[in-house]
Amino acid sequence: MPWVKTEDCTGCGVCIDACPVGAISAEDAVAVVDNDSCIRCGVCHDVCPNDALRHDAERIPDEVESNLAWVSSLLEHDYYAGDREKQAKLMKRIERHFSKDMAVAERTLEQLDTLT
């Protein structure tokens, strides 16, 4: 999904005008993508003169860091702190959580070709 690197967006409006479904608007002179309306056509990426419209793959390191921070905060919670047995059970549940997300993504990728 596209996102806007706000520090690179000059608010020129080119992407807003070019979006075929009106999924981009401006807030405080910065483009904002409504990902529910976005049809993933890539036009915004192509027309942005400042390369401010970015792809989500660039956010993977940030998302991993956020996930790890979330799990760390759980491990530090009073309920788990210092209790290795509870922490181990939590980690197994966390692994199942992320494994489920991975399985959904993998199965979706496997079946995409059935749509065309």
Summary of the structure (lengths in Angstrom):
residues: 116
radius of gyration: 19.6
end to end distance: 20.5
largest distance: 56.4
contacts: 252
relative contact order: 0.12
helix: 57%
strand: 10%
